[in-house]
Amino acid sequence: LHPLPTPIYLPCLEFTYDCHPPDSKHDALATTSIRFLSSLIGKLMHGKLFEGEGTLREIFVKIVIPNLTIREIDEERFEDDPTEFILSDMESSDTESRRKCTQELLRAMCRQFEVQTTLICSEHVSQMLGQFAADKNQWKMKDVAIHLMLGIAIRAESAQFGVSQVNEGVNVMEFFSQHVLTELQESDMSVRPMVKATSIKFVSIFRNQFTKEQFGALMPLLIAHLG
């Protein structure tokens, strides 16, 4: 099969860029469009469309970050039923969401353009964590940063065994120690509860990267948050 001429795809790409209004009534359209973009990026024959660093950066700014950012409707769902929100947000859930589709998009980008994607993503992560460090009210930025790491760090995984291969350009355990563990060590459950939920998801996904001793030390913290 030969790729269709680039001009045919350009209107589709522009549509995908513009189809992510935050209103939940557009979620189905947004997830379908993001999956469409993932399928294009994931195929080697379409590589010329996306190989420019400017294009990849535009995808981050216009699609990845907006669709990973917690919205007011997400906060309401979390407050109504935290357990259901966490379960639906997990990788193994059958529930479609903007965030899950966007992380799949990041993985497609890494498969084809791992070095460029990792570099661009790391820049955004550093910037967002800096915003959070300067103002703890910017907790949504930290949540996005963790989800960006989840999107680029995984090379191979399964629902049963977790991550079996990681992106060599990402130091997962260093990121955990510096930015995720601190959330789990915070004993006040009312402080950034959605970031705590994301931190628990991080531990669950990267469970194979922890030693038995490390995981044993984490268990009391996890039990305290899940109890």
Phi, psi and chi 1 to 4 in degrees:
 res  aa     phi    psi   chi1   chi2   chi3   chi4
   1 LEU       -  142.4  -67.9  176.5      -      -
   2 HIS  -108.8  142.1  -62.7  -75.4      -      -
   3 PRO   -65.4  146.5   24.3  -33.5      -      -
   4 LEU   -68.3  155.0  -67.1  174.2      -      -
   5 PRO   -55.4  143.0  -23.0   32.4      -      -
   6 THR   -51.2  -42.8  -62.8      -      -      -
   7 PRO   -56.4  -28.8  -26.9   36.1      -      -
   8 ILE   -68.2  -33.8  -66.1  178.0      -      -
   9 TYR   -81.9  -26.7  -80.4  123.2      -      -
  10 LEU   -56.7  -45.3  -69.8  179.3      -      -
  11 PRO   -61.1  -34.1  -22.2   34.0      -      -
  12 CYS   -65.8  -39.7  -60.9      -      -      -
  13 LEU   -67.2  -42.7  -65.1  178.6      -      -
  14 GLU   -61.4  -39.8  -70.2  -60.6  -36.5      -
  15 PHE   -62.5  -43.1  172.1   76.7      -      -
  16 THR   -62.4  -39.5  -54.9      -      -      -
  17 TYR   -60.1  -37.1  -73.6  158.0      -      -
  18 ASP   -96.4    1.3  -63.7  -27.2      -      -
  19 CYS  -101.9   27.7   76.1      -      -      -
  20 HIS  -118.8   48.2   54.6   73.7      -      -
  21 PRO   -60.2  146.1   21.1  -31.9      -      -
  22 PRO   -69.6  -17.3   23.9  -34.0      -      -
  23 ASP   -58.3  134.3 -163.7  -49.2      -      -
  24 SER   -64.2  -21.0   60.2      -      -      -
  25 LYS   -67.4  -15.6   69.1 -178.4 -179.9 -178.3
  26 HIS   -98.4    7.3  -60.7  -64.6      -      -
  27 ASP   -60.6  -42.8  -77.8   -3.8      -      -
  28 ALA   -63.3  -42.6      -      -      -      -
  29 LEU   -63.6  -42.8  175.4   61.4      -      -
  30 ALA   -63.8  -46.9      -      -      -      -
  31 THR   -65.8  -38.1   55.2      -      -      -
  32 THR   -63.5  -42.6  -61.0      -      -      -
  33 SER   -67.5  -39.6  -58.9      -      -      -
  34 ILE   -66.6  -40.1  -65.5  167.6      -      -
  35 ARG   -63.7  -37.8  -75.9 -165.2  178.7  -78.5
  36 PHE   -60.2  -45.7  165.7   74.6      -      -
  37 LEU   -64.2  -39.9 -176.7   57.5      -      -
  38 SER   -60.2  -40.7  -63.0      -      -      -
  39 SER   -66.4  -35.0   69.3      -      -      -
  40 LEU   -68.3  -49.4  -71.8 -176.9      -      -
  41 ILE   -64.5  -33.1  -67.5  178.2      -      -
  42 GLY   -73.7   -8.1      -      -      -      -
  43 LYS  -104.5  126.4  -66.2  176.6 -179.4  176.0
  44 LEU   -57.9  -33.3 -172.7   61.2      -      -
  45 MET   -68.1  -15.1   63.9 -178.0 -177.9      -
  46 HIS  -100.7   10.1  -59.8  -44.4      -      -
  47 GLY   -56.3  -36.4      -      -      -      -
  48 LYS   -61.2  -26.3  -67.8  -68.6 -176.4 -178.7
  49 LEU   -67.0  -28.3  -77.9  174.4      -      -
  50 PHE  -122.6   -4.5  -54.5  100.3      -      -
  51 GLU   -69.8  -18.3   63.6 -177.3    0.9      -
  52 GLY   -70.4  137.0      -      -      -      -
  53 GLU   -61.2  -34.5 -176.0  175.2  -42.6      -
  54 GLY   -62.0  -37.9      -      -      -      -
  55 THR   -66.7  -44.8  -59.5      -      -      -
  56 LEU   -63.0  -40.5  -64.6  175.3      -      -
  57 ARG   -65.0  -36.9  -71.6 -174.1  179.8  -82.5
  58 GLU   -65.4  -38.4 -170.5  172.5   18.7      -
  59 ILE   -63.1  -40.4  -69.2  172.4      -      -
  60 PHE   -60.9  -49.6  -95.8   91.0      -      -
  61 VAL   -70.6  -40.9  171.8      -      -      -
  62 LYS   -91.1  -23.9  -68.8 -171.2  173.4 -177.8
  63 ILE  -123.2  -54.7  -62.0  175.7      -      -
  64 VAL   -62.7  -58.1  172.1      -      -      -
  65 ILE   -65.3  -46.0  -67.9  173.5      -      -
  66 PRO   -58.4  -36.0  -24.9   34.9      -      -
  67 ASN   -88.9   -6.8  -75.1  -70.9      -      -
  68 LEU   -95.0  -14.7  -74.4  178.9      -      -
  69 THR   -77.5  133.1  -57.7      -      -      -
  70 ILE   -64.2  132.1  -68.3  172.7      -      -
  71 ARG  -102.5  170.3  -56.1  165.3  -64.9  169.9
  72 GLU   -59.7  -39.4 -176.3  176.7  -13.9      -
  73 ILE   -64.6  -33.3 -174.8   63.8      -      -
  74 ASP   -67.2  -40.9  -61.1  -40.0      -      -
  75 GLU   -62.4  -40.5  -66.9 -175.8   72.8      -
  76 GLU   -64.7  -42.3  -67.3  172.7   -4.3      -
  77 ARG   -64.6  -39.0  -71.1  170.6  177.0  165.6
  78 PHE   -65.0  -43.2 -176.2   85.4      -      -
  79 GLU   -65.9  -36.5  -69.4  172.6    0.6      -
  80 ASP   -69.7  -42.2  -69.5  -18.1      -      -
  81 ASP  -154.6   84.5 -167.6  -20.2      -      -
  82 PRO   -56.8  -41.0  -22.4   32.8      -      -
  83 THR   -62.4  -45.8  -58.7      -      -      -
  84 GLU   -64.2  -39.4  175.6   60.0   27.2      -
  85 PHE   -62.6  -45.6 -177.7   90.2      -      -
  86 ILE   -63.9  -44.5  -67.3  169.5      -      -
  87 LEU   -63.5  -41.4  -70.2  175.5      -      -
  88 SER   -70.2  -21.3   65.5      -      -      -
  89 ASP   -89.9   -9.3 -160.3   42.7      -      -
  90 MET   -72.1  154.5  -66.7  -62.5  -72.1      -
  91 GLU   -61.1  -34.3  -61.8  -67.1  -52.7      -
  92 SER   -84.0   -4.8   57.7      -      -      -
  93 SER   -71.0  147.6  169.6      -      -      -
  94 ASP   -82.3   -9.3  -67.3  -29.3      -      -
  95 THR   -71.0  131.5  -55.1      -      -      -
  96 GLU   -81.1  140.7  -72.9  -74.1  -74.7      -
  97 SER  -150.5  158.7   74.1      -      -      -
  98 ARG   -59.6  -41.7  -67.7 -179.4 -175.9 -128.7
  99 ARG   -66.7  -42.3  -63.9 -150.2  -68.7 -176.7
 100 LYS   -64.5  -44.1  -74.3  178.1   62.8  176.9
 101 CYS   -64.6  -36.2  -69.9      -      -      -
 102 THR   -69.3  -36.4  -57.8      -      -      -
 103 GLN   -67.7  -34.0  -73.6 -176.1  -47.7      -
 104 GLU   -65.8  -36.8  -70.0  173.4   10.4      -
 105 LEU   -61.3  -44.9  170.0   61.4      -      -
 106 LEU   -59.6  -39.2  -80.7  172.3      -      -
 107 ARG   -69.0  -36.4  -70.6  171.1 -164.9  172.4
 108 ALA   -64.2  -40.7      -      -      -      -
 109 MET   -63.1  -40.0  -67.5  168.7   68.9      -
 110 CYS   -67.9  -35.5  -84.3      -      -      -
 111 ARG   -62.2  -36.7  -77.4 -165.9  -63.7  -88.6
 112 GLN   -95.7  -34.7  -62.3  -63.9  -16.9      -
 113 PHE  -136.8   59.8  -47.0  103.8      -      -
 114 GLU   -62.0  -45.4 -176.7  174.0   78.3      -
 115 VAL   -64.2  -49.5  173.9      -      -      -
 116 GLN   -65.0  -43.7  -57.7   98.5  -54.3      -
 117 THR   -64.0  -42.3  -59.8      -      -      -
 118 THR   -63.1  -41.8  -58.8      -      -      -
 119 LEU   -64.1  -48.7  174.0   63.0      -      -
 120 ILE   -63.5  -43.7  -64.1  168.2      -      -
 121 CYS   -63.8  -42.1 -172.4      -      -      -
 122 SER   -62.6  -35.8  -62.8      -      -      -
 123 GLU   -63.1  -45.2  -69.1  174.1   -0.1      -
 124 HIS   -65.5  -40.9  -77.6  -71.6      -      -
 125 VAL   -60.1  -46.5  168.0      -      -      -
 126 SER   -62.1  -42.1  -64.5      -      -      -
 127 GLN   -63.6  -44.2  178.8 -175.9    8.5      -
 128 MET   -68.6  -41.4  -69.3  173.3  173.0      -
 129 LEU   -65.8  -31.8  -68.6  174.1      -      -
 130 GLY   -65.9  -40.6      -      -      -      -
 131 GLN   -61.9  -41.4  -71.1  177.7  -97.8      -
 132 PHE   -67.1  -41.4  171.5   74.4      -      -
 133 ALA   -62.0  -34.4      -      -      -      -
 134 ALA   -79.4  -25.7      -      -      -      -
 135 ASP  -151.9  103.8  179.4    3.7      -      -
 136 LYS   -64.0  -13.7  -67.0  -61.5 -171.8  -72.5
 137 ASN   -71.8  -13.5  -70.5  -37.7      -      -
 138 GLN   -87.3   43.8  -63.9  -68.5  -37.2      -
 139 TRP   -66.5  -24.0   59.9  -91.5      -      -
 140 LYS   -65.0  -30.2  -69.7 -177.4 -178.5 -180.0
 141 MET   -65.6  -39.7  -68.2  -64.3   95.3      -
 142 LYS   -66.5  -39.6 -177.2  169.5 -173.4  177.6
 143 ASP   -61.2  -43.5 -173.4   82.2      -      -
 144 VAL   -62.9  -42.3  174.7      -      -      -
 145 ALA   -58.6  -42.6      -      -      -      -
 146 ILE   -65.3  -41.1  -63.0  173.6      -      -
 147 HIS   -67.7  -33.0  -83.9   92.4      -      -
 148 LEU   -62.4  -41.9  -74.8  172.4      -      -
 149 MET   -64.3  -40.1  -69.3  -64.7  -69.8      -
 150 LEU   -61.8  -33.4  -72.1  170.4      -      -
 151 GLY   -74.0  -35.5      -      -      -      -
 152 ILE  -100.2  -17.2   67.4  165.6      -      -
 153 ALA   -81.5  -21.7      -      -      -      -
 154 ILE   -93.5  125.1  -59.3  169.7      -      -
 155 ARG  -100.6  -39.0  -86.3 -171.8  177.3  174.7
 156 ALA  -147.7  138.6      -      -      -      -
 157 GLU  -158.9  165.3   68.7  170.7  -29.0      -
 158 SER  -142.0  154.0   68.6      -      -      -
 159 ALA   -62.7  -32.4      -      -      -      -
 160 GLN   -78.9  -40.2 -177.9  176.5    0.3      -
 161 PHE  -111.7   -5.5  -61.4  109.4      -      -
 162 GLY    79.6 -155.9      -      -      -      -
 163 VAL   -78.4  128.8  176.4      -      -      -
 164 SER  -108.8  -16.9   57.0      -      -      -
 165 GLN  -147.6  133.1 -173.6  177.8    5.5      -
 166 VAL  -115.4  159.3  -61.3      -      -      -
 167 ASN   -64.7  120.6  179.4  -13.4      -      -
 168 GLU   -66.7  -16.4  -66.2  177.2   -1.2      -
 169 GLY   -84.9    3.1      -      -      -      -
 170 VAL  -124.7  128.1  177.1      -      -      -
 171 ASN   -94.5   90.8 -168.7  -34.0      -      -
 172 VAL   -61.9  -46.0  171.3      -      -      -
 173 MET   -71.2  -33.3  -63.6  -48.3  -64.6      -
 174 GLU   -65.7  -43.5  179.2 -179.5  -17.9      -
 175 PHE   -62.2  -41.6 -177.3   84.5      -      -
 176 PHE   -60.1  -49.0  167.0   78.5      -      -
 177 SER   -62.5  -37.8  -62.3      -      -      -
 178 GLN   -85.6  -30.7  -66.3  179.6   -3.5      -
 179 HIS  -127.6  -23.6  -54.7  -67.3      -      -
 180 VAL   -97.9  -45.6  177.5      -      -      -
 181 LEU   -58.2  -37.7 -179.3   58.4      -      -
 182 THR   -60.6  -33.6   53.7      -      -      -
 183 GLU   -69.4  -41.0  -67.6  -63.8  -31.2      -
 184 LEU   -70.0  -28.4  -61.6  176.2      -      -
 185 GLN   -79.2  -13.5  -69.9  172.8  -28.9      -
 186 GLU   -71.3  115.4  168.7   60.3   63.8      -
 187 SER   -80.7  -19.8   58.3      -      -      -
 188 ASP   -79.6  107.1 -172.4  -14.4      -      -
 189 MET   -66.0  -18.1  -54.3  -57.0  176.3      -
 190 SER   -85.1   -6.2   65.6      -      -      -
 191 VAL   -89.8  114.9  174.8      -      -      -
 192 ARG    49.2   55.0  -60.2 -177.0  -66.1  -83.2
 193 PRO   -60.1  -32.6   22.4  -33.8      -      -
 194 MET   -73.0  -31.8  -64.2 -170.2   77.7      -
 195 VAL   -70.4  -36.0 -178.9      -      -      -
 196 LYS   -62.1  -41.8  -73.9 -177.9  171.6   59.5
 197 ALA   -62.1  -41.8      -      -      -      -
 198 THR   -64.9  -37.0  -62.7      -      -      -
 199 SER   -65.3  -39.6  -60.3      -      -      -
 200 ILE   -63.8  -40.4  -67.3  170.1      -      -
 201 LYS   -61.8  -40.4  179.9  167.8   77.3  168.6
 202 PHE   -57.8  -47.1 -171.7   97.7      -      -
 203 VAL   -62.8  -43.1  172.5      -      -      -
 204 SER   -61.5  -44.3  173.7      -      -      -
 205 ILE   -68.7  -39.8  -69.1  172.5      -      -
 206 PHE   -99.7   27.9  -70.8  109.4      -      -
 207 ARG   -59.1  -30.3   57.1 -170.3  178.9  -85.2
 208 ASN   -72.5  -16.2  -79.3  -16.1      -      -
 209 GLN   -86.0   -7.9  -80.9   60.1   55.2      -
 210 PHE   -94.1  144.0  -67.1   95.7      -      -
 211 THR   -74.4  166.4   65.0      -      -      -
 212 LYS   -61.0  -37.8  -70.2 -177.1  178.9  179.4
 213 GLU   -66.6  -43.0  -68.2   75.3   16.6      -
 214 GLN   -63.6  -43.5  -71.4  172.9  -37.5      -
 215 PHE   -68.1  -35.6 -149.0   83.1      -      -
 216 GLY   -62.3  -38.8      -      -      -      -
 217 ALA   -70.0  -27.4      -      -      -      -
 218 LEU   -78.7  -26.1  -80.5  173.0      -      -
 219 MET   -55.5  -45.9  -75.3  -54.4  -64.5      -
 220 PRO   -60.1  -35.9  -24.3   35.2      -      -
 221 LEU   -67.4  -43.6  -59.9  176.9      -      -
 222 LEU   -65.0  -42.5  -62.6  173.9      -      -
 223 ILE   -63.4  -40.0  -68.7  170.3      -      -
 224 ALA   -61.0  -38.7      -      -      -      -
 225 HIS   -80.0  -30.1  -70.3  -66.2      -      -
 226 LEU   -94.6  -12.2  -64.6  171.2      -      -
 227 GLY   -72.0      -      -      -      -      -
